[in-house]
Amino acid sequence: MAATISMNQVIHQAVRRDLARLETALASARDGDVARGRDLERAYANLHRELTQHHEGEDRFVFPFLAQVGVAPDLLKAMDDEHQAMSHGLGDTHTAMAAYARSGSSGDAEIARASVARTFAVTDRHLSHEENDLEPLLGPYMETKRWKKTVEKRLRPDSLPATGRFLAWIQDGMTDESRAYLRSRIPSPVLAVLGGVAGRAYHRDIAPIWRS
């Protein structure tokens, strides 16, 4: 992993955190608890949406930028292949979580847990590959006007509610190092308003699921 934390790594931490939470929650699911099944499906849907937006943004903006600045095509092809494998895993887990949410059965919870574990493994391999081999190549460009105009700006959520939800999500249980980094990029009062007020739907509908 790169020595200095980045927004990319902050997002990756949130992805790994939620997959681990979900696997743990499914392992202890009570048979017949349909309400819990629906809650965990909703929490997974939030993760699925955030991760999909993240990797689709990379597909549309980050990887083409890297191709333009001469990053090896083989590495970018590997990134694309890993994104496809990750998307396939996320889709399989979506199906498994939907089945568990309908039945609430411990058997379906175990099937969903096994799917989450597989998706976690595929996702973690990709995130680590990206952190180790791709991020160092981005370093020289990330403070340039070209990057900020053509990539960074386009990666931001496209609405105030989406921005609030995203900031609430990444801050839910984040490390002290990540929190310090985030505050170095976004003033604390802005984080409080966006993550707390604009992100209230996340705090109301998703965060309590992980604490029950």
GIQUI-V58733 format. One record per residue. NEAR is the number of other ideal C-beta (glycine too) atoms within 10 Angstrom. D_CENTER is the distance of its C-alpha to the mean C-alpha in Angstrom with 1 decimal. Layout:
# GIQUI-V58733
near=NEAR d_center=D_CENTER
near=NEAR d_center=D_CENTER
This chain:
# GIQUI-V58733
near=13 d_center=17.1
near=14 d_center=18.4
near=5 d_center=20.6
near=9 d_center=19.3
near=17 d_center=15.8
near=17 d_center=14.0
near=16 d_center=11.4
near=20 d_center=9.6
near=19 d_center=9.9
near=19 d_center=9.1
near=21 d_center=5.5
near=22 d_center=5.8
near=18 d_center=7.7
near=22 d_center=5.6
near=21 d_center=3.7
near=15 d_center=7.5
near=18 d_center=8.9
near=24 d_center=8.0
near=21 d_center=9.1
near=13 d_center=12.1
near=20 d_center=12.9
near=25 d_center=13.1
near=17 d_center=15.2
near=12 d_center=17.4
near=21 d_center=17.9
near=26 d_center=18.9
near=12 d_center=21.3
near=10 d_center=23.2
near=20 d_center=23.3
near=11 d_center=26.8
near=11 d_center=28.7
near=12 d_center=29.2
near=16 d_center=26.7
near=13 d_center=25.6
near=10 d_center=24.3
near=20 d_center=21.9
near=25 d_center=20.8
near=17 d_center=20.2
near=19 d_center=18.2
near=25 d_center=15.9
near=21 d_center=15.6
near=14 d_center=14.7
near=21 d_center=12.0
near=29 d_center=10.5
near=15 d_center=11.0
near=19 d_center=9.0
near=21 d_center=5.8
near=19 d_center=7.3
near=14 d_center=8.0
near=20 d_center=5.1
near=22 d_center=3.8
near=15 d_center=7.5
near=16 d_center=8.4
near=18 d_center=6.8
near=24 d_center=8.7
near=12 d_center=11.5
near=16 d_center=12.0
near=21 d_center=12.5
near=14 d_center=14.8
near=13 d_center=16.8
near=17 d_center=17.2
near=23 d_center=16.2
near=20 d_center=17.8
near=13 d_center=20.9
near=19 d_center=21.3
near=21 d_center=21.3
near=12 d_center=23.8
near=10 d_center=26.0
near=12 d_center=26.3
near=8 d_center=27.3
near=17 d_center=24.4
near=12 d_center=25.6
near=10 d_center=25.1
near=8 d_center=24.6
near=16 d_center=21.5
near=16 d_center=20.0
near=11 d_center=21.1
near=16 d_center=19.5
near=22 d_center=16.1
near=14 d_center=16.8
near=11 d_center=18.0
near=18 d_center=14.9
near=18 d_center=12.7
near=12 d_center=15.3
near=15 d_center=15.3
near=21 d_center=11.6
near=17 d_center=12.2
near=12 d_center=15.3
near=19 d_center=13.8
near=19 d_center=11.4
near=14 d_center=14.6
near=16 d_center=16.7
near=25 d_center=14.6
near=17 d_center=14.8
near=12 d_center=18.5
near=24 d_center=18.9
near=27 d_center=17.2
near=17 d_center=19.5
near=18 d_center=22.5
near=29 d_center=21.9
near=22 d_center=21.5
near=13 d_center=24.8
near=15 d_center=26.7
near=18 d_center=25.4
near=18 d_center=27.1
near=16 d_center=26.4
near=11 d_center=26.9
near=21 d_center=24.1
near=27 d_center=21.9
near=15 d_center=22.7
near=17 d_center=22.0
near=29 d_center=18.5
near=21 d_center=18.0
near=14 d_center=19.2
near=23 d_center=16.9
near=29 d_center=13.8
near=16 d_center=15.4
near=14 d_center=16.0
near=27 d_center=12.5
near=19 d_center=11.3
near=12 d_center=14.1
near=18 d_center=13.4
near=23 d_center=9.8
near=16 d_center=11.0
near=13 d_center=13.9
near=20 d_center=12.3
near=22 d_center=10.1
near=13 d_center=13.4
near=14 d_center=15.5
near=23 d_center=13.7
near=16 d_center=14.1
near=11 d_center=17.6
near=14 d_center=19.1
near=20 d_center=17.5
near=17 d_center=16.6
near=11 d_center=20.3
near=14 d_center=21.5
near=19 d_center=19.6
near=11 d_center=21.2
near=10 d_center=24.5
near=15 d_center=23.1
near=14 d_center=20.4
near=9 d_center=23.1
near=12 d_center=25.2
near=7 d_center=26.1
near=12 d_center=25.4
near=18 d_center=21.7
near=12 d_center=21.2
near=10 d_center=23.1
near=14 d_center=22.0
near=22 d_center=18.3
near=18 d_center=16.8
near=10 d_center=18.4
near=13 d_center=17.1
near=16 d_center=13.4
near=11 d_center=13.7
near=17 d_center=13.2
near=9 d_center=16.5
near=10 d_center=17.8
near=12 d_center=18.4
near=14 d_center=16.9
near=16 d_center=13.6
near=16 d_center=13.8
near=22 d_center=14.7
near=25 d_center=12.1
near=23 d_center=9.3
near=23 d_center=11.5
near=24 d_center=12.3
near=25 d_center=8.9
near=22 d_center=8.2
near=19 d_center=11.9
near=19 d_center=12.1
near=15 d_center=13.5
near=17 d_center=12.6
near=12 d_center=15.2
near=7 d_center=18.3
near=12 d_center=17.7
near=19 d_center=14.4
near=15 d_center=16.2
near=11 d_center=19.1
near=18 d_center=17.3
near=19 d_center=15.7
near=12 d_center=19.2
near=9 d_center=20.7
near=10 d_center=18.9
near=15 d_center=19.2
near=10 d_center=22.3
near=10 d_center=22.1
near=8 d_center=23.9
near=11 d_center=21.6
near=18 d_center=18.5
near=12 d_center=20.6
near=14 d_center=21.5
near=19 d_center=18.3
near=24 d_center=16.1
near=15 d_center=19.0
near=12 d_center=20.9
near=20 d_center=18.8
near=27 d_center=16.0
near=14 d_center=18.5
near=13 d_center=17.3
near=22 d_center=14.2
near=17 d_center=16.7
near=10 d_center=19.1
near=14 d_center=17.3
near=22 d_center=14.1
near=17 d_center=14.7
near=11 d_center=18.1
near=19 d_center=17.0
near=17 d_center=15.6
near=8 d_center=19.0
near=8 d_center=21.3
